[in-house]
Amino acid sequence: MRSSAGRMARAVAAAVAALAVMSAVAMAGDSATGYLLRGREQTGFRVSGSPQVAPTAVAYVREHQLTGATARTVKRLLTGYGFTGSAQEQLVGAGGRQGFSLVATFSRKSGPVAASNYLYTAVYDAEYDEHAHVRRFLASGVATLRGVLAVEGRVATVNVYWTEGRCALGSGAYFPAGARLSTAGAEAPVVAGVRAQRARMRGRCT
């Protein structure tokens, strides 16, 4: 089995390397982080540290240390979708649990949907290649949400992506072996976080 310490990082990195639209700002400046998960909205997790913010495609490329053809491709795609910035944060929980929250805003209406679709597909493909048990899921009350649950032995990862207004949003969780899961399943705390996040946003993300 692969190292548990890097499990969540690999799940997210599959999407980052090709199209860096998985994280974002909601507004210019420090208030851009306002649409990220807060406190303990994702059940069993809390926000750890300060968000990473990239207000432009160039800043995003620099922040993620992308180089060469990858950097050029990411910059071109972000610019084409009307990317206006990015913010992402890490989440932690008991027993080695890890998670993330991200938001991306775009000036073009097609941007959030394109970003969400890409990330969902990229993560599903990456997890499908690595795990024996992969399941897609939806969530009632959040029409645009699509998620991927991957289980390998006693280790589980969850990634969800959805859109609201001009924003593409994502969050996820990694549960190492021995972590107690909700009777509703590994996806339950992640979906609960999205619902709390969406209720706070009141249907708006600009």
N, C-alpha and C positions, 0 to 999 in steps of 0.2 A: 504494500500500500504506500502511496506517496506521502511525503512529509505533511503532517497535519498543520504545521505552522504556516505553510505557504498556500494552504488549500483555497481560502477565499481570494487571495491575491491572484491565483491562477485563473479562477472562475471569472473574475472581472477583466483580467489582462487580455483574455481572448478577444474581447471587444475593443479594448483600448488600442491595441496595436494597429488595427486596421482602420478604424473610423472614430476618432476620439470624441464622439458626441454623447458619451454616456454621462458626462457631468456638466453642470452649468450654473450660471447665475440667473436669478430671477429678475434682478434689477441692477442698475449700475451701482458701483461702490460697495461699501460694507453691507448695505441692506440686501445685497444680492443673495446672501445666504438665508434669507428669511423663509424660503420655501423648503429648506432641508428638514429632515426629521429633527425633532427637539427632545431634549431630556430623555425620558423613558417611553416615548410614544410607541416604539417597537418593543413589545412585551418581552421582558427578560434581558433587555439590552439598554445601554446608556451611551450617549455621545462621548467620544474620547478625543480630547485635543481640539485644535482649531481647524476650521475648514480650509481647504486649499482652493484658492480662487484664481481664475484666469479670465480676464475681461476681453481678450481677443484670441483669434486663432493662433497668432504668433506666440502669444503668452502661453497658450495651452501646449503648443509644441515644445516650448522651452521648459515649462513646468514638468512635463513628462519625459524630458530628455530624449525626444525623438530626433532622429538624424536621417540624412540621406533621402532615399526615395520614399520611405515611410513618412518622414516629416513633410515632404512636398505634397504627398497624397492627402494626408490628414488636413493640412492647411487648405488645399483646394476644395476638399469636400465640405469642411466646416464653412468656408466662405460661401460656397455655392448654396448651402442650405440657409444662409443668412444668420449664422451663429453670432450671438451677441455676448457670450460669456459663459463661464462655467464655475461651479463650486461643488466640492465633494467633501465628505467627512467619513471618519471611521467610527464604528460602534463596537463596544465590547460587552461581554456578559460573563457570567460565572462559568467556571470549568473550561476555560479556553475558547468560549464562543466568540466569534467575530462577525462583524457586519459592516455594511456601508450604506450611505445615502447619497444620492446625486440628483442634480437638477440642471437642465440645460434650456436656455431660452433662445428663440430664433425670431428674426424679423419676418420671415416668410412662413405662411400658414402650413406649407408642406414640410417644414423642417422638423417639428416635433414627431409627426407620424413616421417620417422617414427614419429618424434617429431611433425611435422606439422599436420599429420593425427590424432595423438592422441589429440592434443590440440583442433583442429577443432571439433572433435567428442565429446570431453568432454564438451566443451562450449555449443555446440548445445544441448546436452542432458540436461545440467543444465538449459539453458534458456527455453527449451521446457517444462520442469517441472514447471517453474515459470510463464510463460507468455501465454496469450491467442493468441497472434499474433507473430509468429516466421517465418522468411523467410531466406532461404539460397540464396547466390548470388555469381556470378563470376565477373571478371573485364577484359575488353578487354585490351590487351597489357601486361598483367601479367598472363601468362598461368597457373602458379601453384597456384594462389591465390584462396582461398575459404573463404567466409565470412558468418557471421550470424548476421542478424538484428532482434532484439526483441523489440516489442512495447507493453507497458502496459499503457493504458490511454494516457496521454500526455508525458510519459517518454519513452525514447528510448536508447538502447545500441547497439553498433556495435563492432564486433570483427573480425579481418581478420588474416589469417595465410598463409604463402607462403615460398618458398625456393629459394635459389640462391647459386649455388656452394656447399660449405660445410656448409652453414648456413641455419638455420630455423629462420624465422622472424615473428613477430606478432605486431599488433598495434590495438588500439581500441579507442572508445569514449563513454562517457555517457552524455546524454542530459536530464537534469531535466525538470520538467514541466515548461512551459513558455519560454524555450529556442527556439529561432528562428532557424528553420532548412532550409537548402538549398532547393530550388525548385526541385533539382535533388534527394533529399532524404537524410536521415541521414547518409547513407553510403558514400555520395559524398566526404566530407572532408577527411575521412579515406583513401579512394581509391586515392585521390589526393596526400596525403602524401606518400603513397606507391610508386606511379609513380615518384614522385620527388626523393625519397630515392633510387629507382632502377636506375634512370638515373644517379645519382651521383655515384653509385657503378659501373656503366658501365659493368654490367653483371658479375662482379667478387665478390666473397666473399669467402675468404680462411682462 
